């Protein structure tokens, strides 16, 4: 699902504790031992995580539909 509005993306990031910003990129981070062998693995605070990055393109941010809760949607 493409999100084209910065305001809508900010609302989504604010409502999901596993999402955060890195500049214009939205980052999803979740704990898992699979991070130990994943190319997306991240070791932080003595725990392994996987980190997925959603870089905005011409059409906006392409994020999974499951991130868009009942408060968000197509505007």
Backbone torsions as a table, in degrees:
resi	resn	phi	psi	omega
1	UNK	NA	132.1	179.9
2	UNK	-95.0	131.1	174.8
3	UNK	-109.3	119.0	-175.5
4	UNK	-102.0	-15.5	-176.2
5	UNK	-98.6	128.0	176.5
6	UNK	-61.0	-40.7	-179.6
7	UNK	-61.9	-42.1	178.9
8	UNK	-66.1	-41.5	178.9
9	UNK	-65.8	-39.9	176.8
10	UNK	-60.5	-40.1	177.8
11	UNK	-63.9	-40.9	179.7
12	UNK	-64.9	-47.9	-179.4
13	UNK	-62.0	-41.0	-179.6
14	UNK	-64.2	-32.7	-175.6
15	UNK	-86.2	-10.5	-178.0
16	UNK	-118.8	115.2	-175.9
17	UNK	-69.2	-17.1	-179.7
18	UNK	-89.0	1.1	177.1
19	UNK	-110.4	144.4	173.0
20	UNK	-152.7	169.3	-177.0
21	UNK	-96.9	146.7	166.6
22	UNK	-136.5	89.4	-171.7
23	UNK	68.3	-124.7	177.8
24	UNK	-91.3	-5.3	-177.6
25	UNK	-88.5	135.6	174.8
26	UNK	-96.6	133.7	-177.2
27	UNK	-119.0	130.6	173.5
28	UNK	-103.4	127.3	179.3
29	UNK	-128.1	130.7	177.0
30	UNK	-143.3	143.4	-177.2
31	UNK	-75.0	135.1	175.8
32	UNK	-167.6	143.0	176.2
33	UNK	-68.1	-18.6	177.6
34	UNK	-63.8	-19.4	177.7
35	UNK	-61.6	-23.2	-179.5
36	UNK	-60.0	-35.0	-176.9
37	UNK	-114.8	-0.6	-177.9
38	UNK	-84.2	145.4	174.5
39	UNK	-69.9	-12.9	176.1
40	UNK	-100.6	12.0	-177.4
41	UNK	-70.2	149.4	-179.8
42	UNK	-142.8	129.9	177.4
43	UNK	-108.6	118.3	-176.9
44	UNK	-147.9	134.9	178.7
45	UNK	53.1	44.6	177.9
46	UNK	62.5	25.5	178.2
47	UNK	-137.2	150.8	175.5
48	UNK	-95.0	141.1	179.0
49	UNK	-134.4	163.9	165.8
50	UNK	-116.0	137.0	-176.9
51	UNK	-121.7	123.4	175.3
52	UNK	-111.8	137.7	-177.3
53	UNK	-112.5	134.2	177.9
54	UNK	-115.5	97.6	-177.4
55	UNK	-88.6	130.5	-179.8
56	UNK	-68.3	140.7	177.2
57	UNK	-117.7	-163.1	-179.5
58	UNK	-60.3	-35.4	-178.9
59	UNK	-90.4	-2.2	-178.1
60	UNK	110.3	-157.5	178.8
61	UNK	-88.4	126.9	176.7
62	UNK	-95.8	100.5	-177.1
63	UNK	-119.3	157.4	177.0
64	UNK	-63.2	143.9	-179.4
65	UNK	-61.0	-28.2	-178.5
66	UNK	-64.3	-17.9	177.7
67	UNK	-75.9	-21.3	-177.6
68	UNK	-88.6	108.1	-176.9
69	UNK	-80.9	-173.6	-178.6
70	UNK	-65.5	-23.8	179.9
71	UNK	-78.1	-28.8	-178.9
72	UNK	-96.5	172.2	176.8
73	UNK	164.2	-173.1	179.2
74	UNK	-71.1	132.3	-179.9
75	UNK	-103.2	NA	NA
